[in-house]
Amino acid sequence: MTIATIRQGTRLQTYMTTRLLAGCALATAVVAPAGMSFAQVTPVEIEAGENNLFAGRVLTTGLDNPWAMRWGPDDQIWVTERTGGEVVRVDPITGVQQSVLTVDDVYTGPQHEGLLGLALHPELGQGTGNDYVYIGYTINNGTGDEPDPSARIVRYTWDDQTLQLGEPMILIDGLPAWNDHNAGRVVFGPDDKIYYSIGEQGANFGRNLRRPNLAQELPTEEEVANEDWRTYSGKILRLNLDGSIPEDNPEIEGVQSHIYSYGHRNPQGIDFGPDGTLYQTEHGPASGDELNIIEAGGNYGWPRVSGYIDDQAYSYINWSEAPEDVDPNTDPLPDSVPQFEESEFEGEMVEPLAAYWVVEDDYPIGEICGYICDPTIAPSSVLYYEAGEDGIEEWDNTVLIPTLKHGTLYVQHLTEDGQEADGLPEAWFSTQNRYRDVLVSPDGQTVFIATDAFGSAAQKFGEGLSTSVLHNPGAILMFTYGEEGGSLGVVSENDFEASREASGEGNVQEWEDPNTGNAPESGDAAEDASADEEAASGAVTEDSDVQAVSNRGLTQFSATCASCHGADGRSDAAAVLAGNERLADAEFVANTIIHGFGYMPAFGNQLSDQEIAEIGTYIRNAWGNDFGLLTESTVTDAR
């Protein structure tokens, strides 16, 4: 048995989880009574909400990775499309879309670059002359081969005659950006200030392992005077409406800047409560996603602390100051690599309201189904909710947290004063999607959830744990309180047949290539039948048909690998596979998939030898590669 410890405010609760062996893969399952959600592996029991209180349907589709949604004074939903580079208005009844802005110089990438945050001036359309819309996005100061991204916040003016945004005015330019964790939320505060969140760009992890993490570094007076914003990584900023530094911004270590709080990892969610409380959610590394209240000048600990200062399942390893010749996979690491336990952090830290989820050191991080099954929820946004007289009474005084990995809306209740988390969250609207943002209609009765167009999520249909098949990619889902209707494939248990019937065939969309928008080709019916026959026969041998094995490997690659490596084998998020000569070495391919390599996790305890042989054969023969079979015997020897 494994003990998972969950701290909420000052309360300490302990839950027990059971490890189950399924085939050759290690799976963690919650032992839960009826009514609990089995939609995603978590180390704690999470109660499922009463989804039958809502009618669900797809409002609109075909969006290019919607990132932020705002309710406009025109009773339209304003949306930014991260990879499409457009701001669109969506009719909340018909789903009809209208483009109001195309940003020509936006720089997009596979995960975190592009057109991001959106805020509407509260007086937009009110005849006061403040018809302004604020957006944040990334640009490329380099070349296509050697990108050098940065971020900016731009104010646009709304023309109610042409129904277009124009007259761009850059409020601030040269903000830190990179190929990971740009955060990018823009919020108009009740104090008439702009709040903007910036992630730490993935520094000290994965492909950015040797980049210094600046989340704890603060600017000098000279840097502020020179408008050098390099230390703004891992921060929440507060700006005047012209982009200047507010006079009442906190002075941190003797310097006043745009920085409002610091020590953040990837703070993708910020939102104000009715009393001015600023709620924030941010991604943890492999455990410890956080719900915070942001205080002026507050230090939130990253990268020295993840979640709470408890020395559990995390220690800070400063790879930017480690010797270049040290292999990150070395165990144990030599003393020449700077390493720090959380309890060694000497600064004052603002403790989170909740951490999802805190586990002990022996939790099998990365060993269940890769990062999708690690004890995090990947909170993509946050929205304070107050029911009022006619709203969702079950959600009164909560924060709504959409999750990327779980395809679930977490509803976290708060104490009466809104200053602490009240118990564990509830899981609502669990579907096989990646939830990017959440919006509620002004009457408080209709919930809109935007979904990513591609990526990996918890699998809700079948027996797998993770998948790249998203059922409503690039969509806005609509859930109306107190109405009867379809369930949109919402599941409370991982029951394939029941979930399939509930979703309806019309709502299920197969995985699409994010570069072409087309479903992957798998050959004609006869070829598929031949592949099925060969798969049933067992081993991938030297006599197997390369194309047939590759066809089966494509399905595995889409579910397991495409979200990082890209559907076309090219991605900033992981090694480029297209035209990679190292794939000619079959033993190298087998060892990498089984044991991991650098930031790539090990899949040896999740995939069978046949599955690894199929994936390996596919990547060795896709995108112009021509390296032949990866046989099952080679995989077996590599173990």
C-alpha positions in Angstrom: 0.0 0.0 0.0 1.1 3.6 -0.7 0.2 6.5 1.5 -0.7 9.8 -0.4 -0.8 12.8 1.8 -3.1 15.7 0.9 -2.7 19.1 2.7 -5.4 21.7 2.2 -4.8 24.9 4.1 -4.0 23.9 7.6 -5.8 20.5 7.4 -3.9 17.2 6.9 -5.8 14.2 5.4 -4.4 10.9 4.5 -5.7 8.5 1.8 -4.6 5.0 0.9 -4.1 3.8 -2.7 -3.5 0.4 -4.0 -1.0 -0.6 -6.7 -2.3 -3.1 -9.2 -0.2 -5.0 -11.8 -1.9 -5.2 -15.2 0.0 -7.2 -17.7 3.5 -5.8 -17.7 2.4 -2.2 -16.8 2.2 -0.8 -13.3 -1.2 0.8 -12.7 -2.4 2.7 -9.7 -6.2 2.6 -9.0 -8.2 4.2 -6.2 -10.4 1.8 -4.2 -13.6 3.8 -4.3 -17.3 3.1 -3.7 -20.0 3.8 -6.3 -20.2 7.4 -7.2 -16.5 7.9 -7.3 -14.8 8.8 -10.6 -12.5 6.3 -12.3 -11.9 8.6 -15.3 -8.3 9.2 -14.4 -5.7 7.5 -12.2 -5.2 9.7 -9.1 -3.6 8.9 -5.7 -6.7 10.0 -3.9 -10.5 9.4 -4.0 -12.2 12.3 -5.9 -16.0 12.5 -5.8 -17.7 12.9 -9.1 -20.3 15.7 -9.4 -23.9 15.1 -10.4 -23.5 15.6 -14.1 -27.1 14.7 -14.7 -27.9 18.2 -13.4 -26.7 19.5 -16.7 -27.5 19.1 -20.4 -24.3 19.0 -22.5 -23.7 19.6 -26.2 -20.9 20.7 -28.5 -21.4 24.5 -29.1 -18.8 24.9 -31.9 -15.8 23.0 -33.4 -12.9 23.7 -35.7 -11.0 26.1 -33.5 -7.2 26.2 -33.7 -6.4 25.5 -30.1 -8.6 27.9 -28.2 -6.7 29.4 -25.3 -8.7 32.1 -23.6 -12.5 32.9 -23.5 -14.2 36.1 -22.3 -17.9 37.0 -22.2 -18.3 40.2 -24.2 -20.8 43.0 -23.7 -22.3 41.9 -27.0 -23.3 38.6 -25.4 -20.7 36.8 -27.5 -17.9 34.6 -26.4 -14.5 36.2 -27.4 -11.8 33.5 -28.0 -8.1 33.5 -28.8 -6.8 30.7 -31.0 -3.3 29.9 -30.0 -2.1 28.3 -33.2 -4.5 30.0 -35.5 -3.4 33.5 -34.4 -7.0 34.8 -34.5 -9.5 36.4 -32.1 -13.0 35.1 -32.9 -16.4 35.8 -31.5 -18.6 32.8 -31.0 -22.4 33.0 -30.7 -23.2 31.2 -27.3 -26.4 29.8 -28.8 -25.7 28.9 -32.4 -21.9 28.4 -32.2 -21.4 30.6 -35.3 -17.9 32.0 -35.4 -16.7 35.4 -36.7 -13.0 36.4 -36.9 -12.4 39.9 -35.6 -8.6 39.9 -35.7 -5.7 38.0 -37.3 -2.3 38.7 -35.7 0.2 38.5 -38.5 3.4 38.4 -36.5 2.3 35.8 -33.9 4.8 33.0 -33.4 3.3 29.6 -32.8 4.7 26.3 -31.6 3.5 22.8 -30.6 2.5 23.5 -27.0 3.0 26.9 -25.4 3.8 29.6 -28.0 1.2 31.6 -29.9 -1.8 33.8 -29.3 -2.5 33.4 -25.6 -4.2 35.7 -23.1 -7.2 37.9 -23.7 -8.9 40.6 -21.6 -11.7 43.0 -22.4 -11.9 46.5 -20.9 -15.0 46.6 -18.6 -16.3 49.6 -20.5 -16.0 48.0 -23.9 -19.1 48.9 -26.0 -20.4 51.3 -23.3 -19.8 54.5 -25.2 -17.0 55.8 -22.9 -14.3 55.6 -25.5 -12.6 52.6 -23.7 -13.4 50.1 -26.5 -10.2 48.2 -25.8 -9.1 44.6 -26.0 -5.8 43.4 -24.5 -4.0 40.3 -25.8 -0.7 38.6 -25.1 1.2 36.6 -27.7 4.7 35.4 -28.7 6.8 36.6 -31.6 10.0 35.3 -33.2 13.0 37.6 -33.2 15.1 34.9 -34.8 14.7 32.6 -37.8 12.7 29.5 -38.5 15.7 27.3 -37.9 17.0 29.2 -34.9 13.9 30.8 -33.2 14.4 33.5 -30.6 10.9 34.1 -29.1 9.7 36.8 -26.8 6.2 37.9 -25.7 4.3 41.1 -25.8 1.0 42.6 -24.6 -0.9 44.7 -27.2 -4.0 46.8 -26.9 -6.4 46.8 -29.8 -9.4 49.1 -30.4 -12.8 47.7 -31.2 -14.7 49.1 -34.2 -18.4 48.4 -33.7 -19.1 49.4 -37.3 -16.7 47.0 -39.1 -16.8 44.5 -36.2 -13.0 44.3 -36.2 -10.1 45.0 -33.9 -7.5 47.5 -35.1 -5.1 50.3 -34.1 -2.7 48.0 -32.2 -0.6 49.7 -29.5 2.2 47.7 -27.8 2.0 48.1 -24.1 5.1 46.1 -23.3 7.5 44.2 -25.5 10.5 41.9 -25.0 8.9 39.8 -22.3 10.5 36.4 -21.7 9.2 33.5 -23.8 10.6 30.2 -25.0 9.4 26.8 -26.3 7.8 25.8 -23.0 5.7 27.2 -20.1 4.9 30.7 -21.3 1.7 30.8 -19.2 0.3 33.9 -20.9 -3.0 34.7 -19.0 -4.2 38.3 -19.3 -6.7 39.6 -16.7 -8.2 43.1 -16.3 -8.1 43.7 -12.5 -10.8 45.5 -10.4 -8.1 48.1 -9.8 -8.0 49.0 -13.5 -4.6 47.3 -13.9 -3.5 44.6 -16.3 -2.3 41.3 -14.7 -0.1 39.0 -16.8 1.3 35.6 -15.9 4.7 34.3 -17.3 6.0 30.8 -16.8 9.6 29.9 -16.3 9.9 28.6 -19.9 10.6 25.0 -18.7 14.1 26.0 -17.5 16.0 23.3 -15.7 13.8 20.5 -17.2 13.8 18.3 -20.3 15.1 20.0 -23.4 15.8 23.1 -21.4 17.7 21.2 -18.7 20.8 23.5 -18.8 18.9 26.8 -19.0 19.1 28.7 -15.7 15.8 29.0 -13.9 15.0 32.6 -13.1 11.8 32.3 -11.1 13.6 33.4 -8.0 15.8 36.0 -9.7 14.7 39.7 -9.4 15.6 42.6 -11.6 18.1 45.3 -10.7 17.3 49.0 -10.9 19.5 49.3 -13.9 17.7 46.5 -15.7 14.3 48.1 -15.1 15.6 51.5 -16.3 16.9 49.8 -19.4 13.6 47.9 -19.9 15.4 44.6 -19.7 12.7 42.2 -18.6 14.8 39.0 -18.6 14.1 38.2 -15.0 10.3 38.3 -15.5 10.3 34.5 -16.0 8.2 32.7 -13.4 6.4 35.9 -12.4 3.0 37.5 -12.3 3.1 41.1 -13.6 0.9 44.1 -12.8 0.8 46.9 -15.3 -0.8 50.2 -15.9 -3.1 50.4 -18.9 -0.4 52.0 -20.9 2.2 49.3 -19.9 4.1 51.4 -17.4 4.9 50.3 -13.8 2.2 51.2 -11.3 3.4 53.5 -8.5 1.9 51.2 -5.8 3.5 48.0 -7.2 5.4 46.1 -4.5 9.1 47.0 -3.9 10.9 43.6 -3.8 14.4 43.6 -2.4 14.7 47.3 -2.9 13.5 47.4 -6.6 10.1 48.3 -7.9 9.2 46.8 -11.3 6.2 45.2 -13.0 6.6 42.1 -10.9 3.7 41.5 -8.5 4.7 38.0 -7.3 7.4 35.6 -8.1 8.6 32.0 -7.6 6.1 30.5 -10.1 6.5 27.5 -12.4 3.8 27.8 -15.1 0.9 29.9 -13.7 -1.7 29.4 -16.5 -4.6 30.4 -14.4 -5.3 33.8 -12.7 -8.7 35.2 -11.8 -10.2 37.7 -9.3 -12.9 36.9 -6.7 -15.6 39.5 -6.0 -13.7 40.8 -3.0 -10.5 41.4 -5.0 -8.8 38.1 -4.0 -6.5 37.0 -6.8 -6.7 33.2 -7.3 -4.0 31.4 -9.3 -3.3 27.9 -10.5 0.1 26.6 -11.7 1.5 23.4 -12.9 3.8 21.3 -10.7 6.7 19.2 -12.1 5.3 15.7 -11.5 3.3 16.3 -8.4 2.1 19.3 -6.5 0.0 21.4 -8.9 -1.0 24.4 -6.9 -4.0 26.6 -6.1 -2.8 29.9 -4.6 -3.9 33.3 -3.5 -1.5 35.8 -4.9 -0.2 38.4 -2.5 1.7 41.6 -3.5 5.4 40.8 -3.4 4.8 37.2 -2.5 7.4 34.5 -3.1 5.8 31.2 -4.1 8.9 29.0 -3.9 9.6 27.6 -7.3 12.1 26.1 -8.2 13.2 25.5 -4.7 9.8 24.3 -3.5 7.0 22.4 -5.3 3.7 22.6 -3.4 4.5 22.5 0.3 7.8 22.6 2.0 7.6 18.9 3.0 10.6 17.2 1.3 8.2 14.8 -0.5 8.6 13.6 -4.1 10.7 16.7 -5.2 14.1 18.2 -4.7 15.7 21.0 -6.7 18.7 19.9 -8.8 20.3 23.0 -10.4 21.5 21.6 -13.8 22.6 25.0 -15.0 25.5 24.9 -12.6 26.2 21.1 -12.9 29.3 19.9 -14.8 28.6 19.3 -18.5 29.9 15.8 -18.4 27.4 14.5 -15.8 24.6 12.3 -17.3 21.2 13.4 -15.9 20.3 9.7 -15.6 23.1 9.0 -13.2 21.8 7.5 -9.9 22.9 8.6 -7.4 24.1 12.0 -8.7 27.6 13.1 -7.7 28.1 15.9 -5.2 29.3 18.1 -8.0 25.6 18.6 -9.1 23.9 21.2 -6.8 21.0 19.6 -5.0 18.6 21.0 -2.5 15.8 19.7 -0.4 12.7 21.8 0.0 13.4 22.3 3.7 16.7 24.1 2.8 14.8 27.0 1.3 15.5 30.0 3.6 13.2 32.6 2.1 9.6 33.5 3.2 7.2 31.5 1.0 3.4 31.9 0.6 2.0 28.5 1.1 -0.6 27.2 -1.4 -4.2 26.7 -0.5 -4.1 23.2 -2.0 -1.6 21.0 -3.8 -2.8 18.4 -6.3 -1.4 15.9 -5.3 1.3 15.5 -2.7 2.7 12.0 -2.6 5.6 10.3 -0.8 9.1 9.8 -2.3 8.4 6.2 -3.3 5.4 7.1 -5.5 6.1 5.5 -9.0 6.4 8.8 -10.9 6.7 8.2 -14.6 6.3 4.5 -14.3 2.5 4.1 -14.7 1.7 5.6 -18.1 4.2 8.4 -18.4 3.5 11.9 -17.3 -0.3 11.6 -17.9 -0.5 9.3 -14.9 1.8 11.2 -12.7 0.0 12.7 -9.6 -0.7 16.1 -11.2 -3.9 17.4 -12.9 -2.3 20.0 -15.2 -4.5 23.0 -14.3 -4.9 25.2 -17.4 -7.0 28.0 -15.9 -9.0 29.1 -12.9 -12.4 30.9 -12.6 -14.0 32.1 -9.4 -17.7 31.1 -9.2 -20.5 32.6 -7.1 -24.0 31.1 -7.7 -26.2 34.0 -6.7 -29.9 33.5 -6.7 -30.3 31.5 -9.9 -26.9 29.9 -10.4 -25.5 26.5 -9.8 -26.1 26.1 -6.1 -23.8 23.1 -5.8 -20.9 25.3 -6.9 -21.4 28.4 -4.8 -18.2 30.0 -3.5 -15.8 27.8 -5.5 -13.0 28.1 -8.0 -13.4 26.1 -11.2 -10.2 24.5 -12.5 -10.2 22.9 -16.0 -7.5 20.2 -16.3 -5.5 19.2 -19.4 -4.5 15.7 -18.4 -7.8 14.6 -16.8 -10.3 16.2 -19.2 -12.2 17.1 -16.1 -13.5 20.3 -14.5 -12.3 20.4 -10.9 -14.7 22.3 -8.6 -12.8 23.4 -5.5 -15.0 24.7 -2.6 -13.6 27.5 -0.5 -14.2 28.5 3.1 -16.8 31.2 3.6 -14.2 34.0 3.5 -12.7 32.5 0.3 -9.2 32.4 1.8 -8.8 28.6 2.2 -9.7 25.4 0.3 -12.6 23.6 1.9 -11.8 19.9 1.5 -11.0 18.1 -1.7 -12.3 19.2 -5.1 -15.1 17.4 -7.0 -14.7 16.1 -10.5 -17.3 17.2 -13.1 -17.8 16.8 -16.9 -15.1 14.1 -17.3 -14.5 13.6 -21.1 -11.7 12.4 -23.3 -10.4 15.8 -24.0 -7.9 18.4 -22.8 -9.7 21.3 -21.1 -8.0 24.6 -21.7 -10.3 27.3 -20.3 -13.7 27.7 -18.6 -16.3 30.4 -18.9 -19.7 30.9 -17.3 -22.6 32.9 -18.7 -23.7 36.0 -16.9 -26.8 34.3 -15.5 -24.5 31.7 -13.9 -26.3 28.7 -15.5 -24.3 27.7 -18.6 -20.7 26.5 -18.5 -18.5 26.7 -21.5 -15.2 24.7 -21.7 -12.7 25.2 -24.5 -10.6 22.1 -25.6 -7.2 21.7 -27.1 -7.0 20.6 -30.8 -4.4 18.0 -30.1 -2.3 16.4 -27.3 -2.4 13.6 -24.8 -5.1 13.0 -22.1 -6.5 10.4 -19.8 -8.2 7.6 -21.8 -11.8 7.2 -20.9 -12.8 4.6 -23.4 -11.2 1.1 -23.3 -8.6 -0.2 -20.9 -5.8 2.2 -21.6 -4.7 5.0 -19.3 -3.5 7.6 -21.8 -4.4 8.5 -25.4 -3.9 11.1 -28.1 -7.4 10.5 -29.4 -9.4 13.6 -28.3 -13.2 13.3 -28.8 -13.9 17.0 -29.2 -10.6 18.6 -30.4 -10.6 22.3 -30.9 -14.1 22.8 -29.6 -16.2 24.6 -27.1 -18.4 22.3 -25.0 -21.5 23.7 -23.4 -23.2 22.5 -20.2 -26.5 24.0 -19.2 -27.7 23.7 -15.6 -31.2 22.4 -15.0 -31.9 21.2 -18.5 -32.2 17.7 -19.8 -30.0 16.6 -22.7 -27.1 14.6 -23.9 -24.1 13.8 -21.8 -21.4 14.5 -24.4 -19.6 11.4 -23.4 -19.2 12.5 -19.8 -18.1 9.5 -17.8 -17.9 8.6 -14.1 -16.3 5.2 -14.6 -13.9 3.9 -17.2 -16.6 1.7 -18.8 -16.2 1.5 -22.5 -19.6 0.4 -23.7 -21.6 2.7 -21.3 -19.4 5.7 -22.2 -19.7 5.1 -25.9 -23.5 4.9 -25.8 -23.6 8.1 -23.7 -21.4 10.0 -26.0 -23.1 9.0 -29.2 -21.1 8.1 -32.3 -21.5 11.5 -33.8 -19.4 13.1 -31.0 -16.5 10.8 -31.3 -13.7 12.2 -33.5 -10.6 10.2 -34.3 -7.2 11.7 -33.6 -6.1 14.2 -36.3 -2.7 15.2 -37.5 -2.3 18.7 -36.0 -0.2 19.8 -39.0 -2.6 18.7 -41.7 -6.0 18.3 -39.9 -6.3 14.9 -41.6 -6.9 11.5 -39.9 -3.8 9.2 -40.3 -4.0 6.8 -43.1 -3.8 3.1 -42.2 -4.2 1.4 -45.6 -7.2 -0.2 -47.2 -9.5 -2.7 -45.6 -7.6 -5.7 -46.9 -4.3 -4.3 -45.6 -5.9 -3.6 -42.2 -7.3 -7.1 -42.0 -3.8 -8.5 -42.8 -2.3 -6.3 -40.1 -4.9 -7.5 -37.6 -4.2 -11.1 -38.5 -0.4 -10.6 -38.1 -1.0 -8.8 -34.8 -3.0 -11.7 -33.5 -0.3 -14.1 -34.6 2.2 -12.7 -32.1 5.8 -11.7 -32.6 7.3 -9.1 -34.9 10.0 -11.1 -36.7 12.5 -10.6 -39.5 9.9 -12.0 -41.8 7.1 -9.5 -40.9 5.8 -7.1 -43.4 7.2 -3.6 -42.6 4.2 -1.7 -43.8 1.7 -3.9 -41.8 3.8 -3.5 -38.6 4.1 0.2 -39.2 0.4 0.6 -39.6 -0.1 -0.9 -36.2 2.7 1.2 -34.8 1.1 4.4 -36.0 -1.9 3.8 -33.6 0.5 3.2 -30.7 2.6 6.2 -31.7 -0.5 8.5 -31.9 -1.6 7.4 -28.4 1.8 7.4 -26.7 4.3 9.6 -28.5 2.7 12.1 -30.9 1.9 14.8 -28.3 5.6 15.3 -27.6 7.3 14.3 -30.9 4.7 15.7 -33.2 2.4 13.9 -35.6 4.9 14.5 -38.4 8.0 13.6 -36.3 9.0 17.2 -35.9 8.5 19.1 -32.7 10.3 21.6 -30.4 8.9 19.5 -27.5 11.1 16.4 -28.0 13.7 14.9 -30.3 13.0 15.3 -34.1 12.4 11.8 -35.5 12.0 12.7 -39.1 15.3 12.2 -40.9 17.0 11.2 -37.6 19.9 8.9 -38.6 20.2 7.6 -35.0 17.0 5.6 -35.7 19.0 3.4 -38.0 20.4 1.7 -34.9 17.6 -0.7 -33.9 19.2 -1.4 -30.5 19.3 2.3 -29.7 15.6 2.7 -30.6 14.7 -0.3 -28.4 16.8 0.9 -25.4 15.4 4.5 -25.6 11.7 3.4 -25.6 12.3 0.8 -22.9 14.6 2.7 -20.5 14.0 6.3 -21.4 16.6 8.8 -22.6 17.2 12.3 -21.0 13.8 13.9 -20.5 11.9 11.1 -22.2 10.4 8.7 -19.7 10.8 4.9 -19.7 8.0 3.0 -21.3 9.3 -0.5 -20.7 6.9 -1.3 -17.9 3.9 0.1 -19.8 4.3 -1.5 -23.3 4.8 -5.1 -24.3 7.7 -6.1 -26.5 5.4 -6.4 -29.5 4.0 -2.9 -28.9 7.5 -1.4 -28.6 8.5 -3.3 -31.8 5.5 -1.8 -33.6 6.2 1.8 -32.5 9.9 1.4 -33.3 9.2 0.1 -36.7 6.8 2.9 -37.4 9.2 5.7 -36.5 12.0 4.0 -38.3 9.9 4.0 -41.5 7.8 7.2 -41.3 8.4 10.8 -42.6 11.0 9.6 -45.2 12.9 7.3 -42.8 13.7 3.9 -44.3 15.4 1.8 -41.6 13.4 -1.4 -41.6 11.9 -3.5 -38.8 12.5 -3.3 -35.1 12.0 -6.9 -34.2 10.6 -8.2 -31.0 13.8 -10.2 -30.3 15.8 -7.0 -30.4 13.4 -5.5 -27.9 13.6 -8.5 -25.7 17.4 -8.4 -25.7 17.3 -4.7 -24.8 15.4 -5.5 -21.6 
